[in-house]
Amino acid sequence: MSTAIRIGTRESQLAAWQATLVKDSLKEHGIEAELCFIKSEGDIDLKTPLYEMGVQGIFTKTLDAALLNNKIDIAVHSMKDVPTQLAIGMAQAAVLKRASHKDLLVVKDGLPKMNEALKHPGSIHHSPFTIATSSIRRKAQWLHRYPNHQLENLRGNVNTRLKKLEESNWDGAIFAAAGLERINLRPENSIELDWMLPAPAQGAITIVCRDEDHETKEKLALLNDEATALCTKIEKEFLRTLLGGCSTPISALAEIEEDELFFRGNIFSLDGRKKVEIEKVLPIDTIANLGKWAAEELLSNGGQEIANEIRNATK
């Protein structure tokens, strides 16, 4: 009799939802699994901005340690939170089909007024808004478009951040659409930020296991979505080549349409003033190492200066 696969997960509602999705998906293939809840450092400290915490892997390293110590068999992560280089002894076993990659602005009050004002970047006909986010990627893109606005730090899980927004004097806060939609918490007073490029792998869920656990790898391969795995691999490769961490104002999105892959990527200065971007459209059969050489091209076209500034500022 085989034992159930132990699924490690954080305790937040969203993390539990994602782990339960994996558990139910495995059950559909006749594979039993159980949830094991583990609190991460990122869940414990809700005040320090992520970029001051050495954010790379902040939400994943506790689960990864439990995995390598054989306390769990697999760990389920929001893929954008996973470091670009996995720890030795770990392997990516599956990537689930991607949900929305978009960012949302949740507006506290006055949705029509906010919606109309945001259509006109640089307009002086409205008072500067105060927007909350813990992401320096979102902050940089927002300030690039609306340089007169005020940005505030906002930490916590999805539920906590929504509550903080409600109790604050902020005008709005930025969230990942997938996170809100997965647990049915997307407010009606939200605006899709179609102009904001997402974090690499945003909207995707990944499952990792021990590298030598071939039996579990084989089972998890049943859940892998090849298109999402390919696109997120390119996006993560782009991120790794540029700076290597998720606490940076770097964005990337790869999308497949018929036999072509559409890629967009960018890097901003921390204050949002400088921006270098790249776009590529290529046949699927010619995209080997696309993330790497797209990043190298971006660096050679002005991105290196911004990357150097970021490194110096975050030392």
Secondary structure by P-SEA (a helix, b strand, c coil): ccccbbbbbcccaaaaaaaaaaaaaaaaacccbbbbbbbcccccccccccccccccccccaaaaaaaaaccccccccccccccccccccccccccccccccbbbbbbccaaaaaaaaacccccccccbbbbbbccaaaaaaaaaacccbbbbbbbccaaaaaaaaaacccccccccaaaaaaaccccccccccccccccccccbbbbbccccaaaaaaaacccccaaaaaaaaaaaaaaaaccccccccccbbbbbcccbbbbbbcccccccccccbbbbbbccccccaaaaaaaaaaaaacaaaaaaaaaaaac
